Amino acid sequence: MNDFQTSLVDIASAIRDKKNTTENIPFSQFAEAIKGITEKSTNHGSFSVSIKANSSGTATSSRTITFLEPLKSDNWQSMTQCFDDGGNSASKNYVSAGIVTNGSITKLSHVGAIRTVLTNISSSKTSMTMSFLNTASGTVTWNAIVYYASYDL
Amino acid sequence: MTEQTQEFYLGQVFDGIYPPEAAHWCNEGQMYHIDEIEPNAETGERRFQIVENEIYEPTEEELAEMQAQYEAWKQKNNMQLEFVRTLDLNDDNVEYLEDSLPYWDADTEYREGDYVILDGAIYRCTIPHNSNEATIAIADSTIGGQLSYIDQHWVEIKDLSDGSVD
């Protein structure tokens, strides 16, 4: 694994270890870890996503990000993580992570609950699309911070 | 001196490289992104174009799979996913409610809209289920009378329940 993937696994493990507690993952720690990843990448950033479930219990949202600079080589990766710090819910610490290598998904995983997740990612040398799903019952809104980065290998 | 602004538009083509401002413009509007298109036939230079975002909609099969995964996860984990937090109580409220409301036994059937008190907060049941622990719970049909003591908070409960954040 490269540095990016190693960091992803470390963060996911830290969150997984806490998933059965009511303790919040300190958001600052997560942000610091992600910062360490993204400092190595020219193209990175974050945005918030909000999905309000409908009465049928499912709602979707997707977001496409254009990289500030197109990737240059034929060997590249894009990565993303979405993190829910719990908000007002009794359930906390949902996180999804995904990696696209040379256009194909090489990792798409969820840690903790899978009620609200990153369901799909796609990427090219110029952009990345992230899709989300909220399967909560009733009109419950899910808010999360999404981090992303792309880089030439 | 006025600041010069650059205008971008759907279908716009960039030769060689696109300016980061164009990426910013696409990201801000959330309607477009930039794709790489065929290179210049004569020079081989890379070319890029502003195109519309595709809206991803999961298929029925994907939704069913996600729901099945979620149900399996719920079976495996004894977390209180079935509740959403609606109100933090003060000490007086907690004391009043603990004194006035009965405990519900483990394996109690919760209906959507029932409330439960846990760690000084009220949670609303969002998914009907059987509880695996005894706790102070309030059936939806009785909450108005039981909580008349804290009328002001009753209003808050309704507001938070309608737009609560997960």
Interface residues (C-beta under 8 A of the other chain):
Chain A: K19 N20 T22 G57 T58 T60 S62 R63 T64 I65 T66 F67 L68 E69 P70 D84 G87 N88 S89 A90 S91 A113 I114 R115 T116 V117 T119 N120 S124 K125 T126 S127 T129 S131 L133 N134 T135 A136 S137 G138 T139 V140 T141 W142 N143
Chain B: I17 Y18 P20 A22 A23 H24 C26 N27 Q30 H33 I34 D35 E36 R46 F48 N53 E54 I55 Y56 E57 P58 E62 L63 M66 Q67 Q69 Y70 W73 N77 M79 Q80 L81 F83 V84 R85 T86 E112 L118 D119 Y123 T126 I127 L160 D162 G163 S164 V165 D166
